[in-house]
Amino acid sequence: MKLVKLIANLGYGSRKEIAAMFREGRITDAQGEVLYADDKVGHDAIRIDGEPLDPPAGMTLMLHKPIGYTCSTKDPGRVIYDLLPLRFRARSPLLSSVGRLDRDTSGLLLMTDDGALLHRIVSPKAKLAKVYEVTLAQDLRGDEGEVFASGTLMLESENTPLAPAALEVHDARHAALTVTEGRYHQVRRMFAAVGNHVDALHRSRIGGLSLGDLPAGKWRMLDAADLNALFGGAA
């Protein structure tokens, strides 16, 4: 792939803008030597204003999504792309969220431009466990864990029961719920089905990957070890 197209696909600018960067001497190799648009160099050797290029296609990151942001590119309010470098929004292939967290839910969100990886994560066959920390409006009544684990709970307007889910109670109004599906507003609807309301919802883990100490609003790239952990060592 020609350098102008390669760099433009990473979102650094249009092809015209990248060509101008070459003319201005802003694109160099690792030793600081100016590169030209027709040079033959590897991705890892290229620098823009002295900084290495972002990863090539296949980039995956985790974001600690705060409350108040939507998983969209066009919402009139705050969107998750506002938390990332501007160029990430212009990458080709597109950097997409892996599933969604609604505006009022915080926590672990994966993003990738690798379509095959995205589909592998969200596929029902993957059965990746997702852990949600829940704060409730009312005290737990005591039988919710049994109901959620039964595999017979039916959500309103649906005709297929939910797969068994595991509830870990912290106290009367705080619990962790582990689910392996990704139905629309599933956790909130599960608690509504047992007569409660979710006041706050936070996703802390997907598969074997957790947020760790990543602050709200921050992100980090994932490497092969992270993806291996995500799939429980079966990546």
N, C-alpha and C positions, 0 to 999 in steps of 0.2 A: 504494500500500500504506500502511495506517495505520502511524504511527510505532511504536506498541507492538509490532505484529507484526513490523515491519522489524527492530527492535532485538533482539527475542526470537529471531528467526531467525538472528541473528549470534552467538547463544550467550551473551549477557550476562545471561540469566536467564529465568524463566518470564514469561508475560504479566502475571501478578499482581505479580511482582517488578519488572518494568519500569514498571508503573503506579505502584508505590510510589516508584520513582526520580523519576518526574515530580513526584509530590506533594512530594518532599523537595527539589526544585529542583536535582537533580544533573545534569539534562539541559538543556543550553544550546545557543545558537548560537555561531558563531565569535567573536562580540563579547562573549560572556559573558551574554547576555540569556537568562533562563529561558524554556524552551520548554514548551508544553502538548501533551498527547497528540493533540489535534485540529488542531495547527498544520500548515501545508503548507510544508515546507522540504526542500531537497535533501539527499541523503546526505552530501555533502562539507561541509555547513554544520553538522552535528550534532556536539556534543561531550558526552562523559560524563566527569564529574569533570575537565573541562578538556581531555580527550584526544580526538583525532579517532576516529571509528568505524573498525573494521577494514574492509577492502575488502568490497564487496557480493558476492553470489553470482558465481562466476567467479574466485574467489581461487585462486592457485597459488603454492606456495612450494617451496624446496629445503631439505632437511635433511641435515646431515652425521651420518648414523646411526652411533653407536658400537657396538662389539661388546657383546652382552649384552641388547640390546633387540629385541623382536619387533614385527612389523608387524601389530598386532592391537589391538582395543579391549577384549578380555576376557581376555587371558592373565593368569594369576595372578602372573607375574613382572613385570619392567619392560617397558613398552610405549613405542612412539615418541611417543604422545600425552603421556607424562609430561614430554617435552622441550619441549612447546608450552604456550602459555597455556591454562588450564583451559577457557575458553569455546570454544576451537577445537573441542573434542570435542563440543560441544552445537550446532554450527551445523546449519542446515537450508537447503539440501541438505547432506548429510554430507561432511566433509572426509576423503577417502580417499587411501591411498597408491597410487601408480601402479605396479602390480606390487609385488614384495616383495623384501626382502633378509632372509635367514635370520638367526637370533640370532647366529651366529658370523661374519657378514659385515658389514663396515663400509662407509661411503662414501655416495655421492650417492643420495638418495631424493627423488623428486618427490611432492608431495601436492597434490590439487586437489578442489574441489567442482563442477567443470565436467565433467559426464559425457561430453559430446561430445569435449572435449580429452583426457580420460583414454583414451577408446576410440581416438582418433586416434594417441596415443603408443604404445599397446600393440598396435595392429593389426599383424598380420604384413605388411600392405601397406606400412607405414611403413618397415620395415627400418632403424630407427634403430640406429646402431652403439652398443654399450655396451662400455666399456673397463674391464677388471678387472686390477688388480695382484695377482700371485699369488706366494706364497712356498711352496715345495715341500719335501716331506720327503726326497726323494732328488734326486740330480743328474739333469738332463735327459739323455736318451740321445742326442739329436741329430736324430731324424727327426720329432719331434712337430709342428713347423711344417708339414712336408709332409703329414702325416696330417690335421691340422686343416683345412688349405687344400683338401683333396681333394674335399670335398663328398660323401664316401662313408662317413664314420665313422658307425657305428650304435651308439647307446647301448643298454645292457642293458635288456631288456623293451620296447624300442620297435621299430617296423618301418618307420620313415621315416628316412633318413639326415639328418644335420645339414647345414645350409647351410655353405658354406666360411667358415672363421674364420681370422683372422690372428694369428700369434704373433710377438711381438718379445722376443727373449731379452736379458735384462740381464746375467745371469751364470748359473752352473750351476743355481742354485736360485731364481732370481727372473726373472719374465717378465711381460709385459703381453699379455693375450689380448683381442682385439676380436671380439665376436659380434653377430649381427643378429637372433637369436632369443631367446626367453625361456623355455626349457623348464625343468622342475623341477630345481633344483640342477645346472644344465647345466655350469657350469665345473668343479665338483668331479667330476662324472661323466665329463667329457671326459678329465681327467687320470687318473682311475681306469682308463679304457679303455686308456690307454697305460702302465699299470703304475705310476702314481705317486699320491701323496696330497697334497692341498692342506692346508698347515698354517695359512695365513692368506690371506684374500681381501678385497679392497677395491675397490669400484667408484669410479673416478675421473672418468668422463665418460659422458654420454648424449647422442647426437647431437653438436651443437656446443656443448653446455653442460657446463662442468666445475665442480668444487667451488671451484677457486681457493684462496684462503687462509681459507676458512670453517672455523673450528675444530670439532672433534668435539663433538657435542651441541648445536650452534648451528644456526639456521635464518635464512632471509631470504626476503622476498617476491620474486616474479619479476614483471617488467614486460614490456611488449610487445617490447622489444629482446631480453630473455632468451629469450622464446618464439620469436622470429625466429631467434636463434642456435641454439636447440634443434633446429629443423627445417632448419638450414643455409641460412637466408635465404629459406625457402619458407613461412613461417607465414601 
